[in-house]
Amino acid sequence: MRAEGQAHIDRIEAAVALVKKSLDWDRALRRLDELDARVQDPNLWNDPKKAQAITREQKLLKDAVGTVQDISTQMADAIEFIELGEMEGDDSVVADGLDALKKLADRADADKVKALLSGEADANDTYIEIHAGAGGTESQDWAEMLFRMYTRWAEKRGYKVETMEYAAGDQAGIKGATILVKGENAYGYAKTESGVHRLVRISPYDSSARRHTSFSSVWVYPVVDDNIEIEVNEGDLRIDTYRASGAGGQHINTTDSAVRITHIPTGIVVASQGDRSQHKNRATAMNMLKARLYEAELAKREAAAAGEYQEKTEIGWGRQIRSYVLQPYQMVKDLRTGTVSTAPGDVLDGDLDAFIAAALAARVTGEAEVEDVE
């Protein structure tokens, strides 16, 4: 086998191994057999909700397993085709086989991300909630950068973005904002961004040009769809109304159309001000609350299954998952992935948001180290 072909094979095998490890391959095969048997049970649809959950899990698992099996089969066929061409001394056959391997390697790299996004809610739309930390204007400016970066990242992927809540900063930036990202696997791609993000830079607001460290928190949680049922006791809620902030015309700024809901048992707070109707904002806020409650329960189940459950804090200020250093000459470094970029243009509107996509992909595929930045 030529070196070029072996390189393609190595890429394919690495992708397949990663997916198998993520799925826990032997357990996945046993679970799929079990689900296939349950789907054949004529009494399954006596409970429609349970049946829908089972068939949905079966489809997700079957797609992931089928992807691995199909890639492995095509790789074996391509290798056999190349070996046949080498035996017969037919360079055109070998070239066709190498081309097939290259295309298969590219497909494996793309499919491994989709296969890894096989969690219970990975395919759902997602909310991304951003809050500025202590530090006044500096942190509020950093929060707005994150808001712009996530918005641009979503738009570049072809996702639809809606702003649910937006609180402008006192001088610059934002105090907080929530966006709804709609698209396939939106939650699966974005969920690893939950936590605290730190920026180190020479402050544009400091006349002495000193280096400042700013913090903002990001919370990502999935939209609850029809396949997920969440019950909320109305007696556990405190509902407040207030005037929306920002642009929106005379009506939206002069009536109490914005709604904030506090879930008293957990302390979870959600807010919506994107619509002129208080009724619609209340419905949106309730959906956001259900999503937050579901995400918390989902995190507990996943952590418990891994044998390492720890109670999550509301915002998670004690854990820094991502840090940036903005240096002179438009150089930006992501301390988590080690990504460095230089550009003569507006980095914060251009290259820095590209780090979001790169880091998301790296963490989804398991290629990024998971460590705290002290």
Summary of the structure (lengths in Angstrom):
residues: 374
radius of gyration: 24.2
end to end distance: 46.8
largest distance: 81.8
contacts: 1147
relative contact order: 0.10
helix: 50%
strand: 21%
